[in-house]
């Protein structure tokens, strides 16, 4: 067990899916810090598009931990709009894919676990398709996962499935969504866990 937790290599899916192992990984792995702006405390956050009064770092503040997800994670009013800790794209003018990315400052990490959660301001029927990518130059992006279909108000934890290597940049791509009222995306949580090489 300790070997798996301290290993710099990719951990087998059967091990990482164990809740205890997953929690230890989160405690010991390098991850995106709780951001208070697009550049503090470290690294850099960018997005392809953001709604007025919504900042890219909104989904990286650390607010949406398990406690607050349990407390507020099903409240449509709390999980939507630009007044809370989320990243929101523009309504009726968002083109897809839309993306949110984080650059680790002066380091590369080999990812082992991703977290994602979205909301939807008009109800529970919206489905997102996402994909995570990595880069070392912010130009050439490499797929780290297949397309993943996500329901709103649900926290997802998943592993990279291909091109497992070290990267400085990580990008959340929202590829498409189902929507009958406008076409914005509300992302509550994006997190990357990994090991420095």
Backbone as a chain_set.jsonl record, in Angstrom:
{"seq": "XXXXXXXXXXXXXXXXXXXXXXXXXXXXXXXXXXXXXXXXXXXXXXXXXXXXXXXXXXXXXXXXXXXXXXXXXXXXXXXXXXXXXXXXXXXXXXXXXXXXXXXXXXXXXXXXXXXXXXXXXXXXXXXXXXXXXXXXXXXXXXXXXXXXXXXXXXXXXXXXXXXXXXXXXXXXXXXXXXXXXXXXXXXXXXXXXXXXX", "coords": {"N": [[0.819, -1.204, 0.0], [1.837, 1.327, 0.913], [3.878, 1.568, -0.942], [2.422, 1.958, -3.313], [1.176, 4.398, -2.782], [3.345, 6.141, -2.577], [4.582, 5.88, -4.967], [5.913, 7.046, -8.058], [4.908, 6.276, -10.38], [2.176, 5.362, -12.565], [-0.76, 4.621, -10.827], [-2.509, 1.593, -10.362], [-5.844, 1.168, -11.615], [-7.587, -0.373, -9.95], [-6.547, 0.01, -7.428], [-6.584, 2.82, -7.056], [-9.262, 3.359, -7.063], [-10.135, 2.658, -4.606], [-11.509, 4.065, -1.732], [-10.044, 4.918, 0.567], [-7.391, 4.872, -0.362], [-7.615, 6.786, -2.37], [-8.158, 9.141, -0.893], [-5.749, 9.413, 0.514], [-4.02, 9.831, -1.587], [-4.907, 12.355, -2.439], [-4.162, 13.907, -0.237], [-1.369, 13.719, -0.286], [-0.446, 14.279, -2.856], [0.744, 16.573, -5.4], [-1.189, 19.408, -6.252], [-3.618, 21.651, -7.743], [-3.483, 24.791, -6.237], [-5.65, 26.486, -3.812], [-7.102, 28.952, -5.452], [-6.987, 32.523, -5.421], [-7.025, 34.527, -7.192], [-6.479, 34.914, -10.729], [-3.787, 34.453, -10.791], [-2.761, 34.07, -8.239], [-2.476, 31.949, -5.372], [-0.252, 30.863, -6.761], [0.953, 29.896, -10.027], [-1.053, 29.974, -13.058], [-4.238, 30.851, -14.283], [-6.424, 30.446, -17.015], [-9.082, 31.07, -19.379], [-11.207, 30.219, -22.143], [-13.429, 31.756, -22.508], [-15.441, 33.911, -20.506], [-18.224, 34.735, -18.471], [-19.568, 38.016, -17.807], [-18.428, 39.441, -14.815], [-17.667, 36.978, -13.923], [-14.898, 35.088, -13.117], [-12.067, 33.302, -14.434], [-10.677, 31.778, -12.441], [-12.621, 30.956, -10.701], [-13.593, 28.288, -10.432], [-11.542, 27.066, -9.168], [-11.071, 27.677, -6.547], [-11.204, 26.109, -4.315], [-13.442, 26.105, -2.793], [-15.495, 24.306, -3.333], [-15.37, 21.846, -1.738], [-15.787, 18.546, -0.264], [-17.481, 18.923, 1.946], [-18.859, 21.358, 1.429], [-20.03, 20.7, -0.987], [-21.838, 18.765, -0.16], [-23.445, 20.38, 1.421], [-24.331, 22.545, -0.238], [-24.466, 21.573, -2.819], [-26.661, 20.706, -4.356], [-28.281, 22.801, -4.709], [-29.755, 24.757, -6.913], [-29.868, 27.579, -7.213], [-27.698, 28.403, -5.674], [-25.573, 27.197, -6.934], [-25.293, 28.395, -9.382], [-24.741, 31.086, -11.733], [-22.738, 34.14, -11.429], [-22.149, 34.954, -8.886], [-21.162, 33.216, -7.04], [-18.643, 30.711, -6.182], [-17.598, 29.757, -8.93], [-16.871, 28.931, -12.403], [-18.15, 30.58, -15.142], [-19.428, 30.496, -18.389], [-20.381, 32.636, -21.165], [-23.839, 33.361, -21.606], [-25.879, 32.216, -24.265], [-23.954, 32.878, -26.162], [-21.783, 31.245, -26.067], [-19.333, 29.264, -27.525], [-18.497, 25.922, -28.465], [-15.761, 23.602, -28.491], [-15.33, 24.904, -25.145], [-12.937, 26.154, -22.814], [-11.047, 25.73, -19.761], [-8.065, 26.387, -18.123], [-5.073, 25.488, -16.279], [-1.842, 26.488, -15.301], [0.922, 25.053, -13.891], [3.311, 26.51, -11.746], [6.654, 26.714, -12.523], [7.015, 23.908, -12.532], [6.438, 20.486, -13.468], [3.926, 18.017, -13.557], [2.994, 14.598, -13.185], [-0.086, 13.472, -13.927], [-2.54, 11.907, -11.858], [-5.096, 11.819, -10.889], [-8.22, 13.347, -11.51], [-10.675, 15.882, -10.772], [-14.046, 16.913, -11.189], [-16.884, 19.02, -11.479], [-20.061, 20.22, -12.378], [-22.702, 22.676, -12.705], [-26.066, 23.71, -13.401], [-28.116, 26.167, -14.478], [-30.826, 26.066, -15.067], [-32.041, 23.667, -14.407], [-32.018, 20.047, -13.978], [-31.514, 18.666, -16.313], [-29.357, 19.018, -18.04], [-26.544, 17.841, -19.803], [-23.074, 17.469, -19.842], [-20.245, 17.04, -21.998], [-16.942, 16.268, -21.503], [-13.341, 16.635, -21.694], [-10.011, 16.039, -20.669], [-6.894, 17.636, -21.14], [-3.308, 17.808, -21.631], [-0.286, 19.834, -21.677], [2.969, 21.088, -22.549], [3.793, 23.41, -23.61], [1.741, 25.139, -24.09], [0.676, 25.193, -26.581], [0.64, 22.793, -28.06], [-1.611, 20.392, -27.473], [-2.44, 17.489, -25.667], [-4.485, 14.681, -25.49], [-5.609, 13.425, -22.432], [-7.63, 11.992, -21.402], [-10.514, 10.076, -22.449], [-13.571, 11.173, -24.067], [-15.863, 12.274, -21.638], [-18.995, 11.851, -20.263], [-20.989, 13.904, -18.334], [-23.224, 14.418, -15.657], [-25.114, 17.162, -14.265], [-24.508, 18.762, -11.049], [-23.085, 16.748, -9.818], [-20.274, 15.267, -8.45], [-17.342, 14.29, -10.038], [-14.717, 11.94, -10.115], [-11.881, 10.928, -11.714], [-9.433, 9.095, -13.649], [-6.428, 9.736, -15.614], [-6.371, 8.309, -18.864], [-4.758, 7.882, -21.013], [-1.642, 8.731, -22.692], [-0.004, 9.231, -20.455], [2.053, 11.175, -18.806], [4.42, 13.714, -17.827], [3.305, 17.045, -17.279], [3.025, 20.618, -17.648], [0.893, 22.276, -18.08], [-2.634, 22.047, -17.762], [-5.736, 21.327, -19.173], [-9.209, 21.747, -19.048], [-11.593, 20.767, -21.181], [-14.72, 21.641, -22.258], [-16.751, 20.012, -24.237], [-19.285, 19.758, -25.397], [-22.792, 20.291, -24.786], [-26.093, 19.599, -23.557], [-28.96, 21.541, -23.86], [-31.726, 23.662, -23.4], [-32.301, 26.254, -22.897], [-30.578, 28.767, -23.782], [-26.935, 28.592, -23.801], [-24.882, 28.354, -21.902], [-22.135, 27.398, -19.734], [-21.647, 26.239, -16.465], [-19.143, 25.752, -14.294], [-18.237, 24.23, -11.369], [-16.085, 22.968, -10.146], [-12.758, 22.095, -10.816], [-10.01, 20.058, -10.685], [-6.648, 18.92, -10.385], [-4.61, 16.235, -9.566], [-1.35, 15.026, -8.887], [2.076, 13.847, -9.373], [5.258, 15.29, -8.904], [7.937, 15.062, -11.159]], "CA": [[0.0, 0.0, 0.0], [2.694, 2.511, 0.958], [4.585, 1.665, -2.215], [1.514, 2.543, -4.288], [0.933, 5.801, -2.454], [4.557, 6.926, -2.778], [5.127, 5.603, -6.288], [5.802, 8.093, -9.064], [4.326, 5.67, -11.564], [0.721, 5.356, -12.606], [-1.346, 3.668, -9.895], [-3.5, 0.738, -10.994], [-7.219, 1.6, -11.345], [-8.21, -1.091, -8.837], [-6.063, 0.609, -6.184], [-6.983, 4.217, -6.928], [-10.695, 3.42, -6.841], [-10.37, 2.455, -3.185], [-11.738, 5.387, -1.137], [-8.94, 5.257, 1.463], [-6.229, 5.187, -1.203], [-7.893, 8.043, -3.059], [-8.001, 10.241, 0.056], [-4.32, 9.575, 0.787], [-3.447, 10.452, -2.787], [-5.238, 13.782, -2.407], [-3.381, 14.548, 0.82], [0.064, 13.685, -0.547], [-0.094, 14.642, -4.226], [0.73, 17.966, -5.84], [-2.479, 19.736, -6.848], [-3.857, 23.079, -7.953], [-3.784, 25.424, -4.939], [-6.886, 27.257, -3.747], [-6.771, 30.209, -6.124], [-7.68, 33.734, -4.997], [-7.103, 35.307, -8.424], [-5.984, 34.084, -11.828], [-2.341, 34.219, -10.652], [-2.335, 33.882, -6.852], [-1.125, 32.124, -4.827], [0.804, 30.494, -7.703], [0.455, 29.385, -11.291], [-1.853, 30.892, -13.871], [-5.511, 30.324, -14.77], [-6.983, 31.104, -18.196], [-10.279, 30.452, -19.933], [-11.513, 30.661, -23.503], [-14.486, 32.761, -22.423], [-16.045, 33.995, -19.174], [-19.322, 35.689, -18.363], [-19.27, 39.239, -17.075], [-18.318, 39.274, -13.364], [-17.194, 35.635, -13.608], [-13.472, 35.011, -13.389], [-11.65, 31.92, -14.69], [-10.234, 31.03, -11.261], [-13.769, 30.653, -9.846], [-13.754, 26.853, -10.184], [-10.298, 26.574, -8.582], [-10.891, 28.334, -5.255], [-11.244, 25.144, -3.227], [-14.7, 26.214, -2.05], [-16.329, 23.119, -3.531], [-14.865, 20.625, -1.098], [-16.872, 17.593, -0.01], [-18.428, 19.477, 2.923], [-19.734, 22.345, 0.792], [-20.837, 20.006, -1.986], [-22.957, 18.161, 0.564], [-24.3, 21.446, 1.954], [-24.9, 23.416, -1.265], [-24.254, 21.027, -4.146], [-27.892, 20.445, -5.097], [-29.044, 24.048, -4.702], [-29.566, 25.374, -8.224], [-29.6, 29.005, -7.081], [-26.366, 28.595, -5.12], [-24.567, 26.638, -7.848], [-25.368, 29.027, -10.688], [-24.477, 32.517, -11.792], [-21.37, 34.591, -11.184], [-21.994, 35.462, -7.528], [-20.57, 32.188, -6.2], [-17.316, 30.251, -6.583], [-17.679, 28.91, -10.112], [-16.513, 29.555, -13.679], [-19.35, 30.639, -15.959], [-19.263, 31.037, -19.738], [-21.442, 33.584, -21.509], [-25.091, 32.755, -22.037], [-26.321, 32.425, -25.642], [-22.879, 33.144, -27.115], [-20.674, 30.332, -25.831], [-19.066, 28.26, -28.556], [-17.852, 24.736, -27.912], [-15.389, 23.464, -27.081], [-14.853, 25.995, -24.298], [-11.928, 25.54, -21.963], [-10.465, 26.33, -18.561], [-6.76, 25.74, -17.96], [-4.186, 25.897, -15.199], [-0.405, 26.29, -15.513], [1.723, 24.942, -12.676], [4.457, 27.419, -11.772], [8.004, 26.146, -12.414], [7.042, 22.467, -12.297], [5.589, 19.602, -14.249], [3.456, 16.898, -12.756], [2.369, 13.452, -13.845], [-1.41, 13.421, -13.299], [-3.04, 10.602, -11.424], [-6.511, 11.914, -10.554], [-8.894, 14.608, -11.825], [-12.005, 16.086, -10.203], [-14.865, 17.82, -12.001], [-18.301, 19.148, -11.123], [-20.734, 21.344, -13.029], [-24.091, 22.903, -12.331], [-26.907, 24.085, -14.537], [-28.977, 27.143, -13.842], [-32.246, 25.914, -15.37], [-32.577, 22.364, -14.062], [-31.143, 18.886, -13.895], [-31.481, 17.921, -17.562], [-28.215, 19.347, -18.885], [-25.435, 16.896, -19.779], [-21.836, 17.967, -20.44], [-19.186, 16.125, -22.4], [-15.668, 16.931, -21.224], [-12.096, 15.91, -21.938], [-8.87, 16.713, -20.063], [-5.699, 17.615, -21.966], [-2.078, 18.321, -21.04], [0.647, 20.477, -22.603], [4.177, 21.672, -21.954], [4.132, 24.678, -24.281], [0.476, 25.857, -24.247], [0.297, 25.168, -27.999], [0.358, 21.412, -28.444], [-2.419, 19.793, -26.413], [-2.5, 16.045, -25.782], [-5.613, 14.116, -24.743], [-5.282, 12.57, -21.29], [-8.818, 11.17, -21.155], [-11.525, 9.99, -23.507], [-14.715, 12.028, -23.755], [-16.579, 11.82, -20.449], [-20.312, 12.463, -20.153], [-21.197, 14.269, -16.93], [-24.493, 14.99, -15.223], [-24.913, 18.307, -13.376], [-24.621, 18.613, -9.598], [-22.468, 15.475, -9.472], [-18.819, 15.335, -8.429], [-16.689, 13.181, -10.727], [-13.294, 11.691, -9.894], [-11.475, 9.973, -12.74], [-7.994, 9.021, -13.896], [-5.994, 9.804, -17.015], [-6.469, 6.991, -19.499], [-3.759, 7.762, -22.076], [-0.583, 9.751, -22.741], [0.329, 9.532, -19.066], [3.402, 11.728, -18.771], [4.424, 14.928, -17.006], [2.857, 18.242, -17.997], [2.952, 21.858, -16.872], [-0.43, 22.849, -18.315], [-3.763, 21.124, -17.81], [-6.903, 22.014, -19.72], [-10.535, 21.153, -19.039], [-12.363, 21.116, -22.367], [-16.142, 21.32, -22.298], [-16.89, 19.75, -25.669], [-20.663, 19.991, -25.823], [-23.759, 20.206, -23.704], [-27.496, 19.646, -23.949], [-29.49, 22.775, -23.26], [-32.874, 24.213, -24.106], [-32.386, 27.678, -22.578], [-29.236, 29.329, -23.883], [-25.899, 27.559, -23.956], [-23.734, 28.611, -21.048], [-21.623, 26.326, -18.89], [-21.272, 26.621, -15.106], [-18.24, 24.743, -13.736], [-17.973, 24.482, -9.965], [-14.859, 22.358, -9.646], [-11.776, 21.41, -11.657], [-8.814, 19.829, -9.867], [-5.66, 17.966, -10.902], [-3.675, 15.678, -8.586], [-0.285, 14.266, -9.54], [3.395, 13.791, -8.726], [6.354, 15.955, -9.596], [8.984, 14.146, -11.625]], "C": [[0.854, 1.256, 0.0], [3.46, 2.692, -0.345], [3.702, 2.337, -3.268], [1.319, 4.029, -4.04], [2.143, 6.67, -2.752], [5.154, 6.75, -4.17], [4.941, 6.799, -7.204], [5.2, 7.545, -10.35], [2.82, 5.68, -11.463], [0.162, 4.266, -11.699], [-2.458, 2.889, -10.599], [-4.908, 1.209, -10.643], [-7.854, 0.912, -10.143], [-7.775, -0.51, -7.494], [-6.605, 2.016, -6.0], [-8.488, 4.348, -6.688], [-11.086, 3.094, -5.406], [-10.456, 3.833, -2.517], [-10.585, 5.818, -0.239], [-7.696, 5.644, 0.676], [-6.416, 6.544, -1.873], [-7.693, 9.238, -2.123], [-6.529, 10.474, 0.387], [-3.601, 10.197, -0.403], [-3.689, 11.958, -2.753], [-4.406, 14.53, -1.375], [-1.913, 14.702, 0.44], [0.477, 14.188, -1.924], [-0.004, 16.154, -4.396], [-0.614, 18.232, -6.497], [-2.595, 21.244, -7.041], [-4.189, 23.714, -6.604], [-5.131, 26.134, -4.975], [-6.601, 28.66, -4.275], [-7.63, 31.361, -5.605], [-7.722, 34.78, -6.109], [-6.567, 34.399, -9.528], [-4.493, 33.772, -11.707], [-1.871, 34.024, -9.212], [-3.132, 32.742, -6.224], [0.007, 31.702, -5.764], [0.171, 29.917, -8.957], [-0.367, 30.427, -12.026], [-3.085, 30.18, -14.405], [-5.952, 31.142, -15.982], [-8.238, 30.366, -18.625], [-10.537, 31.006, -21.323], [-12.538, 31.783, -23.502], [-15.033, 32.749, -20.999], [-17.161, 35.018, -19.201], [-18.867, 36.924, -17.591], [-19.37, 38.979, -15.577], [-17.973, 37.838, -12.957], [-15.743, 35.54, -14.02], [-13.055, 33.561, -13.574], [-11.304, 31.128, -13.434], [-11.388, 30.569, -10.359], [-13.925, 29.184, -9.497], [-12.542, 26.245, -9.487], [-10.047, 27.156, -7.191], [-10.803, 27.356, -4.095], [-12.535, 25.194, -2.428], [-15.51, 24.922, -2.146], [-15.614, 21.87, -3.053], [-16.064, 19.737, -0.772], [-17.924, 18.153, 0.95], [-19.392, 20.451, 2.266], [-20.555, 21.75, -0.345], [-22.049, 19.379, -1.318], [-23.957, 19.223, 1.018], [-25.036, 22.212, 0.851], [-24.998, 22.778, -2.66], [-25.479, 20.667, -4.949], [-28.768, 21.691, -5.199], [-28.785, 24.794, -6.006], [-29.213, 26.852, -8.121], [-28.185, 29.26, -6.575], [-25.283, 28.183, -6.114], [-24.515, 27.346, -9.186], [-25.053, 30.51, -10.589], [-23.07, 32.863, -11.368], [-21.137, 35.039, -9.753], [-21.34, 34.448, -6.597], [-19.276, 31.678, -6.821], [-17.408, 29.25, -7.73], [-17.088, 29.658, -11.312], [-17.716, 29.452, -14.591], [-19.001, 31.19, -17.335], [-20.455, 31.932, -20.052], [-22.688, 32.858, -21.992], [-25.412, 33.164, -23.471], [-25.208, 32.753, -26.628], [-21.648, 32.28, -26.867], [-20.542, 29.38, -27.011], [-18.303, 27.106, -27.916], [-16.916, 24.123, -28.936], [-15.03, 24.804, -26.441], [-13.901, 25.385, -23.292], [-11.517, 26.424, -20.796], [-9.139, 25.63, -18.336], [-5.984, 26.323, -16.786], [-2.75, 25.548, -15.572], [0.281, 26.196, -14.158], [2.967, 25.807, -12.816], [5.757, 26.659, -11.537], [8.027, 24.66, -12.088], [6.126, 21.755, -13.271], [5.135, 18.48, -13.334], [2.887, 15.805, -13.664], [1.014, 13.255, -13.19], [-1.817, 12.004, -12.935], [-4.538, 10.623, -11.149], [-7.017, 13.302, -10.925], [-10.229, 14.648, -11.084], [-12.742, 17.103, -11.065], [-16.286, 17.837, -11.459], [-18.871, 20.371, -11.814], [-22.114, 21.528, -12.418], [-24.839, 23.35, -13.579], [-28.042, 24.947, -14.018], [-30.463, 26.972, -14.137], [-32.779, 24.515, -15.076], [-31.564, 21.246, -14.192], [-30.952, 18.164, -15.227], [-30.25, 18.11, -18.413], [-27.094, 18.33, -18.704], [-24.237, 17.53, -20.473], [-21.007, 16.804, -20.948], [-17.875, 16.884, -22.238], [-14.506, 16.02, -21.612], [-10.98, 16.718, -21.287], [-7.658, 16.557, -20.988], [-4.513, 18.168, -21.185], [-1.185, 18.937, -22.105], [1.88, 20.931, -21.831], [4.591, 22.969, -22.632], [2.91, 25.556, -24.539], [0.031, 25.945, -25.715], [-0.14, 23.78, -28.432], [-0.338, 20.707, -27.285], [-2.639, 18.314, -26.696], [-3.644, 15.525, -24.92], [-5.11, 13.2, -23.636], [-6.446, 11.671, -20.906], [-9.6, 11.034, -22.454], [-12.585, 11.05, -23.201], [-15.481, 11.42, -22.578], [-17.898, 12.572, -20.383], [-20.641, 12.681, -18.683], [-22.578, 14.867, -16.713], [-24.209, 16.195, -14.327], [-25.065, 17.927, -11.911], [-24.05, 17.288, -9.107], [-20.959, 15.626, -9.525], [-18.238, 14.08, -9.078], [-15.212, 13.135, -10.355], [-12.872, 10.621, -10.891], [-9.985, 10.116, -13.015], [-7.667, 9.34, -15.35], [-6.023, 8.396, -17.598], [-5.458, 6.809, -20.632], [-2.771, 8.914, -21.995], [-0.166, 10.196, -21.337], [1.805, 9.902, -18.981], [3.342, 12.967, -17.892], [4.089, 16.141, -17.865], [2.861, 19.437, -17.051], [1.566, 22.483, -16.96], [-1.476, 21.748, -18.351], [-5.008, 21.895, -18.226], [-8.155, 21.141, -19.594], [-11.267, 21.657, -20.276], [-13.81, 20.686, -22.179], [-16.492, 21.23, -23.777], [-18.282, 20.064, -26.187], [-21.569, 19.887, -24.608], [-25.161, 20.181, -24.277], [-28.147, 20.795, -23.196], [-30.698, 23.224, -24.062], [-33.041, 25.711, -23.86], [-30.988, 28.27, -22.631], [-28.201, 28.229, -23.979], [-24.684, 27.803, -23.082], [-23.345, 27.37, -20.253], [-21.242, 26.897, -17.537], [-20.417, 25.499, -14.522], [-17.909, 25.12, -12.3], [-16.571, 24.048, -9.56], [-14.046, 21.749, -10.776], [-10.511, 21.275, -10.821], [-7.961, 18.737, -10.51], [-4.77, 17.537, -9.748], [-2.602, 14.884, -9.331], [1.007, 14.34, -8.752], [4.425, 14.51, -9.561], [7.422, 14.936, -9.95], [10.369, 14.68, -11.266]], "O": [[0.636, 2.155, -0.812], [3.67, 3.816, -0.803], [4.172, 3.185, -4.027], [1.299, 4.825, -4.979], [1.984, 7.827, -3.143], [6.135, 7.412, -4.509], [3.924, 7.488, -7.133], [5.007, 8.292, -11.31], [2.256, 5.971, -10.409], [0.572, 3.11, -11.796], [-3.252, 3.465, -11.342], [-5.157, 1.608, -9.506], [-8.588, 1.551, -9.389], [-8.541, -0.532, -6.53], [-7.041, 2.373, -4.905], [-8.935, 5.364, -6.155], [-12.25, 3.24, -5.034], [-9.578, 4.672, -2.714], [-10.185, 6.982, -0.28], [-7.026, 6.623, 1.004], [-5.488, 7.35, -1.934], [-7.114, 10.245, -2.529], [-6.107, 11.622, 0.526], [-2.681, 10.996, -0.233], [-2.776, 12.743, -3.01], [-3.991, 15.664, -1.615], [-1.279, 15.695, 0.796], [1.651, 14.494, -2.134], [-0.599, 16.915, -3.633], [-1.129, 17.381, -7.221], [-1.762, 22.009, -6.554], [-5.077, 23.234, -5.899], [-5.689, 26.357, -6.049], [-5.936, 29.457, -3.613], [-8.83, 31.207, -5.378], [-8.387, 35.807, -5.971], [-6.239, 33.24, -9.275], [-3.982, 32.922, -12.436], [-0.676, 33.829, -8.989], [-4.32, 32.582, -6.504], [1.139, 32.149, -5.576], [-0.988, 29.504, -8.954], [-0.377, 31.605, -11.667], [-3.002, 29.061, -14.913], [-5.867, 32.37, -15.98], [-8.44, 29.199, -18.286], [-10.135, 32.125, -21.641], [-12.526, 32.652, -24.374], [-15.082, 31.699, -20.358], [-17.059, 36.045, -19.872], [-17.905, 36.876, -16.824], [-20.326, 38.346, -15.128], [-17.986, 37.517, -11.769], [-15.392, 35.876, -15.151], [-13.625, 32.673, -12.94], [-11.601, 29.936, -13.357], [-11.161, 29.874, -9.369], [-14.344, 28.855, -8.387], [-12.513, 25.039, -9.239], [-8.915, 27.126, -6.709], [-10.374, 27.73, -3.004], [-12.714, 24.417, -1.489], [-16.131, 24.493, -1.174], [-15.295, 20.968, -3.828], [-17.213, 20.129, -0.979], [-19.116, 17.891, 0.79], [-20.598, 20.391, 2.505], [-21.648, 22.232, -0.64], [-23.159, 19.45, -1.844], [-25.166, 18.994, 1.002], [-26.226, 22.498, 0.984], [-25.554, 23.381, -3.578], [-25.354, 20.347, -6.131], [-29.88, 21.627, -5.723], [-27.724, 25.391, -6.186], [-28.353, 27.333, -8.858], [-27.54, 30.222, -6.993], [-24.197, 28.762, -6.128], [-23.752, 26.932, -10.059], [-25.093, 31.105, -9.512], [-22.294, 31.985, -10.991], [-20.031, 35.467, -9.423], [-20.994, 34.793, -5.467], [-18.859, 32.163, -7.873], [-17.308, 28.041, -7.519], [-16.837, 30.861, -11.244], [-18.25, 28.362, -14.797], [-18.353, 32.231, -17.442], [-21.423, 31.978, -19.293], [-22.598, 31.858, -22.704], [-25.238, 34.324, -23.845], [-25.477, 32.896, -27.821], [-20.579, 32.562, -27.408], [-21.519, 28.768, -27.442], [-17.561, 27.293, -26.952], [-17.228, 24.116, -30.127], [-14.505, 25.707, -27.092], [-14.04, 24.211, -22.947], [-11.618, 27.651, -20.829], [-9.084, 24.401, -18.355], [-6.195, 27.459, -16.362], [-2.472, 24.465, -16.087], [0.234, 27.138, -13.366], [3.601, 25.835, -13.871], [5.944, 26.038, -10.491], [8.959, 24.19, -11.435], [5.184, 22.329, -13.818], [5.871, 18.048, -12.446], [2.376, 16.07, -14.752], [0.952, 12.906, -12.012], [-1.477, 11.04, -13.621], [-5.188, 9.578, -11.17], [-6.343, 14.306, -10.692], [-10.835, 13.615, -10.803], [-12.141, 18.034, -11.602], [-16.821, 16.811, -11.036], [-18.246, 21.431, -11.836], [-22.624, 20.658, -11.712], [-24.286, 23.359, -14.679], [-28.844, 24.494, -13.201], [-31.289, 27.654, -13.529], [-33.902, 24.21, -15.476], [-30.391, 21.484, -14.482], [-30.282, 17.132, -15.262], [-30.101, 17.426, -19.426], [-26.735, 17.994, -17.576], [-24.37, 18.068, -21.572], [-21.06, 15.707, -20.393], [-17.71, 17.987, -22.757], [-14.667, 14.818, -21.826], [-10.994, 17.947, -21.342], [-7.426, 15.485, -21.546], [-4.682, 18.899, -20.209], [-1.301, 18.613, -23.287], [1.833, 21.13, -20.617], [5.611, 23.562, -22.281], [3.038, 26.617, -25.151], [-0.891, 26.692, -26.041], [-1.167, 23.617, -29.091], [0.269, 20.457, -26.244], [-2.979, 17.928, -27.814], [-3.757, 15.888, -23.75], [-4.29, 12.313, -23.872], [-6.271, 10.7, -20.17], [-9.381, 11.767, -23.418], [-12.498, 11.743, -22.187], [-15.715, 10.213, -22.529], [-17.915, 13.802, -20.44], [-20.577, 11.749, -17.882], [-23.037, 15.71, -17.483], [-23.158, 16.243, -13.688], [-25.668, 16.907, -11.576], [-24.492, 16.764, -8.085], [-20.417, 16.067, -10.538], [-18.593, 12.958, -8.718], [-14.545, 14.167, -10.288], [-13.442, 9.53, -10.912], [-9.362, 11.117, -12.663], [-8.529, 9.228, -16.222], [-5.734, 7.419, -16.908], [-5.313, 5.705, -21.157], [-3.013, 9.924, -21.335], [0.002, 11.386, -21.073], [2.684, 9.045, -19.074], [2.312, 13.237, -17.275], [4.522, 16.255, -19.012], [2.723, 19.297, -15.836], [1.117, 23.144, -16.023], [-1.247, 20.666, -18.892], [-5.296, 22.971, -17.702], [-8.163, 19.971, -19.977], [-11.53, 22.854, -20.397], [-14.092, 19.507, -21.968], [-16.527, 22.239, -24.481], [-18.437, 20.578, -27.295], [-21.15, 19.446, -23.537], [-25.392, 20.691, -25.373], [-27.894, 20.982, -22.006], [-30.679, 23.166, -25.292], [-33.833, 26.366, -24.538], [-30.283, 28.274, -21.622], [-28.539, 27.068, -24.209], [-23.564, 27.488, -23.484], [-24.122, 26.425, -20.119], [-20.58, 27.933, -17.467], [-20.924, 24.403, -14.281], [-17.368, 26.195, -12.04], [-15.939, 24.692, -8.723], [-14.566, 20.987, -11.591], [-9.996, 22.268, -10.307], [-8.469, 17.778, -11.091], [-4.233, 18.381, -9.029], [-2.9, 14.163, -10.283], [1.04, 14.825, -7.621], [4.463, 14.361, -10.782], [7.765, 14.065, -9.151], [11.376, 14.045, -11.577]]}, "num_chains": 1, "name": "protein.A"}
